[in-house]
Amino acid sequence: MLKITVPVLISFLALTTLGQIKTSQPLPTKKPFAESLQAVVVITEAPESPQGKARLFERKSVKTGWKKVSDEFPVVVGRNGLGWSADSAPEGISDFKKEGDGRSPAGLMLLTFAFGRPDRPNGVKLSYVKLEEYSECVDDMSSSHYNRLVDRLKVGMFDWKTSEKMLEVGQEYDLGIFVAHNSYPVRPGNGSCIFLHIWKDPMTGTSGCTAMARENLQRILAWADPAKHTFLVQLTKADRDKYRKAWNLPK
């Protein structure tokens, strides 16, 4: 009979446990908007409005002007409108988006990776996560995986009680892009699981994401280039006009 000593057993169990632990989907390095060459600009008429308009812009370098590369198209944001993202709010702002407030984040946010039900679509340059049975986005503020898209079976000991089970959402998550709101760093309670995704319909606001017709999301997916640091610029019309020159926003 093979004799196993206590130290050997402890070492074996430790290695087994470590071997099970995998990190959640990593975010790319934070980039300032000043280095962006692509922008998805979403404008709403008022802070409480769930409807908005979007347009895509590009520039050849950080020293040249922005040029539109798409026509305007409709989007919906949070059912309670917009609330400033603490990551990019101007000085003096104190009313920030919070977990569960039904508002989409306002500000300047990097688009980090894509996800969806099918295998990686042709032409998508962003890193891509194929959704599986146990794909979840964690919205439990007490979890170490808060505001992360994870596979429940690949993160070792999971520590959350609530999450979005991605495949159960339905066609709205057939394709999506993760928005890096509350990501550098993640702060418990400042909002989680913010995506660009397919809308339910043109009138129904989201819980905090920005949603649009499938064909418009597909256009963004085919266009977005991580080498160009694609940003979501999401503001009310009044705030866009107020900060356009200081932030060098597209006209």
C-alpha positions as CSV (number, residue, x, y, z in Angstrom):
1,M,0.0,0.0,0.0
2,L,1.3,3.5,-0.9
3,K,1.9,5.5,2.1
4,I,1.0,9.2,1.8
5,T,2.4,11.6,4.4
6,V,0.4,14.6,5.6
7,P,2.8,17.2,4.0
8,V,2.5,15.4,0.7
9,L,-1.3,15.3,0.9
10,I,-1.5,19.0,1.8
11,S,0.8,19.9,-1.2
12,F,-1.3,17.8,-3.5
13,L,-4.6,19.4,-2.4
14,A,-3.1,22.9,-2.7
15,L,-1.9,22.2,-6.3
16,T,-5.2,20.8,-7.2
17,T,-7.1,23.8,-5.9
18,L,-4.7,26.2,-7.6
19,G,-5.1,24.3,-10.8
20,Q,-8.9,24.9,-10.8
21,I,-8.7,28.6,-10.2
22,K,-8.8,30.7,-13.4
23,T,-9.2,34.4,-13.7
24,S,-12.2,36.1,-15.2
25,Q,-12.1,37.8,-18.6
26,P,-9.1,40.2,-18.4
27,L,-9.5,43.9,-19.4
28,P,-6.9,45.6,-21.6
29,T,-4.7,48.3,-20.2
30,K,-6.6,51.5,-19.4
31,K,-6.2,54.1,-22.2
32,P,-7.1,57.8,-22.0
33,F,-9.7,59.1,-24.5
34,A,-7.0,61.5,-25.8
35,E,-5.4,58.4,-27.4
36,S,-8.6,57.1,-29.0
37,L,-9.0,57.0,-32.8
38,Q,-12.6,55.6,-32.8
39,A,-15.7,56.7,-30.9
40,V,-19.2,55.5,-30.7
41,V,-21.0,58.8,-29.7
42,V,-24.4,58.4,-28.0
43,I,-26.4,61.5,-27.2
44,T,-29.7,61.8,-25.3
45,E,-31.9,64.9,-25.1
46,A,-32.2,64.9,-21.3
47,P,-30.7,63.0,-18.3
48,E,-33.9,61.0,-17.7
49,S,-34.5,60.1,-21.3
50,P,-34.1,56.4,-22.3
51,Q,-33.9,57.1,-26.0
52,G,-30.9,58.5,-27.8
53,K,-29.1,58.7,-31.1
54,A,-25.7,57.3,-32.0
55,R,-23.1,57.8,-34.7
56,L,-19.6,56.4,-35.3
57,F,-16.5,58.7,-35.7
58,E,-12.9,58.2,-36.5
59,R,-9.7,60.2,-36.8
60,K,-6.4,59.4,-38.5
61,S,-4.3,60.5,-35.5
62,V,-4.7,62.2,-32.1
63,K,-3.7,65.5,-33.8
64,T,-6.4,65.4,-36.5
65,G,-10.1,66.1,-36.4
66,W,-12.9,63.6,-35.9
67,K,-14.9,62.6,-39.0
68,K,-18.2,60.7,-39.0
69,V,-18.1,57.3,-40.6
70,S,-21.8,56.4,-40.2
71,D,-25.3,57.9,-40.4
72,E,-27.1,58.5,-37.1
73,F,-29.0,55.6,-35.7
74,P,-31.4,55.1,-32.7
75,V,-30.4,53.5,-29.4
76,V,-32.0,53.0,-26.0
77,V,-30.1,53.6,-22.7
78,G,-31.2,53.0,-19.1
79,R,-34.9,53.1,-18.3
80,N,-34.1,56.0,-16.0
81,G,-31.7,57.7,-18.4
82,L,-28.1,58.5,-17.7
83,G,-26.0,58.9,-14.5
84,W,-22.3,60.0,-14.5
85,S,-19.8,57.2,-14.4
86,A,-17.5,57.9,-11.5
87,D,-14.6,56.9,-13.7
88,S,-14.9,59.9,-16.0
89,A,-17.1,62.5,-14.4
90,P,-16.0,66.1,-14.3
91,E,-15.0,67.8,-11.1
92,G,-17.8,68.9,-8.9
93,I,-20.2,66.0,-9.9
94,S,-21.6,64.0,-7.0
95,D,-24.6,62.2,-8.5
96,F,-23.0,59.0,-9.9
97,K,-24.5,55.9,-11.4
98,K,-25.0,53.2,-8.8
99,E,-25.8,49.5,-8.9
100,G,-29.4,48.9,-9.7
101,D,-30.4,52.5,-10.3
102,G,-31.7,51.8,-13.9
103,R,-29.3,54.4,-15.4
104,S,-26.7,54.0,-18.0
105,P,-23.2,55.5,-17.3
106,A,-22.5,58.9,-18.8
107,G,-18.9,59.7,-19.7
108,L,-16.0,58.3,-21.7
109,M,-15.6,54.5,-21.6
110,L,-13.3,52.1,-23.5
111,L,-14.9,49.2,-25.4
112,T,-12.9,46.2,-24.3
113,F,-14.1,42.9,-25.7
114,A,-16.9,41.3,-27.6
115,F,-19.1,38.3,-26.7
116,G,-21.9,36.3,-28.1
117,R,-23.7,33.0,-28.7
118,P,-22.0,32.0,-32.0
119,D,-18.4,31.4,-32.6
120,R,-16.3,34.5,-33.3
121,P,-18.0,36.3,-36.2
122,N,-15.8,37.0,-39.3
123,G,-14.1,40.4,-39.2
124,V,-14.4,41.0,-35.4
125,K,-11.1,42.5,-34.2
126,L,-11.9,42.8,-30.5
127,S,-11.1,39.8,-28.3
128,Y,-14.1,37.6,-28.3
129,V,-15.8,35.4,-25.6
130,K,-18.2,32.7,-26.8
131,L,-21.0,32.4,-24.2
132,E,-21.4,29.0,-22.7
133,E,-23.9,27.4,-20.4
134,Y,-22.2,28.8,-17.3
135,S,-21.3,32.2,-18.5
136,E,-22.3,34.8,-16.0
137,C,-21.7,38.5,-15.3
138,V,-21.4,39.1,-11.6
139,D,-23.5,41.9,-10.1
140,D,-23.0,40.9,-6.4
141,M,-21.2,43.8,-4.9
142,S,-19.6,41.6,-2.2
143,S,-17.9,39.2,-4.8
144,S,-14.3,39.4,-5.8
145,H,-15.6,38.9,-9.4
146,Y,-18.0,41.9,-9.2
147,N,-18.4,43.5,-12.7
148,R,-16.7,40.6,-14.4
149,L,-17.8,38.2,-17.1
150,V,-16.9,34.7,-15.9
151,D,-17.5,31.0,-16.4
152,R,-18.9,29.6,-13.2
153,L,-17.0,26.3,-13.7
154,K,-13.7,28.0,-14.4
155,V,-13.1,30.4,-11.5
156,G,-12.6,27.9,-8.7
157,M,-14.6,28.7,-5.6
158,F,-17.2,31.2,-6.8
159,D,-18.3,33.8,-4.1
160,W,-21.4,35.5,-5.5
161,K,-25.1,35.1,-4.9
162,T,-26.5,37.1,-7.8
163,S,-25.4,37.4,-11.5
164,E,-26.7,37.7,-15.0
165,K,-26.8,34.2,-16.6
166,M,-25.9,35.4,-20.0
167,L,-27.6,32.7,-22.2
168,E,-30.8,33.0,-20.2
169,V,-31.2,36.6,-21.3
170,G,-32.1,35.6,-24.8
171,Q,-31.6,37.2,-28.2
172,E,-30.6,40.6,-26.6
173,Y,-27.2,39.0,-25.7
174,D,-26.8,37.1,-29.0
175,L,-24.0,39.7,-29.5
176,G,-22.5,42.3,-27.3
177,I,-19.5,44.4,-26.3
178,F,-18.3,45.0,-22.8
179,V,-18.1,48.6,-21.7
180,A,-15.3,49.4,-19.3
181,H,-17.5,51.4,-16.8
182,N,-16.3,51.0,-13.2
183,S,-13.3,48.9,-14.3
184,Y,-10.1,50.9,-13.5
185,P,-10.4,50.0,-10.7
186,V,-13.7,48.2,-9.9
187,R,-15.5,49.8,-7.0
188,P,-18.3,47.9,-5.3
189,G,-21.7,49.5,-5.9
190,N,-20.7,51.8,-8.7
191,G,-22.4,49.6,-11.4
192,S,-21.7,46.4,-13.2
193,C,-22.2,44.5,-16.4
194,I,-22.6,47.4,-18.8
195,F,-22.7,46.3,-22.4
196,L,-23.6,47.4,-25.9
197,H,-26.2,44.8,-27.0
198,I,-29.3,44.1,-29.1
199,W,-32.4,45.9,-28.0
200,K,-35.7,44.4,-27.1
201,D,-37.4,47.2,-29.1
202,P,-36.9,50.9,-29.9
203,M,-38.9,52.1,-26.9
204,T,-37.9,49.9,-24.0
205,G,-35.0,51.2,-21.8
206,T,-32.4,48.9,-20.3
207,S,-31.2,48.3,-16.8
208,G,-28.1,50.2,-17.5
209,C,-26.7,49.1,-20.9
210,T,-26.9,50.8,-24.3
211,A,-29.0,48.7,-26.8
212,M,-29.7,49.0,-30.5
213,A,-30.9,47.1,-33.6
214,R,-28.9,44.0,-34.4
215,E,-27.6,45.4,-37.7
216,N,-26.2,48.5,-36.0
217,L,-24.4,46.4,-33.3
218,Q,-23.0,44.2,-36.1
219,R,-21.7,47.3,-37.8
220,I,-19.9,48.4,-34.6
221,L,-18.4,44.9,-34.1
222,A,-17.0,44.8,-37.7
223,W,-15.6,48.3,-37.3
224,A,-14.2,48.5,-33.8
225,D,-10.4,48.1,-33.7
226,P,-8.6,47.6,-30.4
227,A,-5.5,49.2,-31.9
228,K,-7.5,52.4,-32.2
229,H,-8.8,52.3,-28.6
230,T,-12.6,52.5,-29.4
231,F,-14.5,54.5,-26.9
232,L,-18.1,54.9,-26.0
233,V,-18.8,58.6,-25.6
234,Q,-22.2,58.8,-23.9
235,L,-23.7,62.1,-22.8
236,T,-26.7,64.3,-22.8
237,K,-26.8,66.9,-25.5
238,A,-26.2,69.7,-22.9
239,D,-23.2,67.9,-21.5
240,R,-21.8,67.2,-24.9
241,D,-22.0,70.9,-25.8
242,K,-20.5,71.8,-22.4
243,Y,-17.5,69.6,-22.5
244,R,-16.9,69.2,-26.3
245,K,-14.0,71.6,-26.6
246,A,-12.3,70.7,-23.3
247,W,-12.5,66.9,-24.1
248,N,-12.0,67.3,-27.9
249,L,-15.2,65.5,-28.6
250,P,-16.5,64.9,-32.1
251,K,-18.9,67.7,-33.3
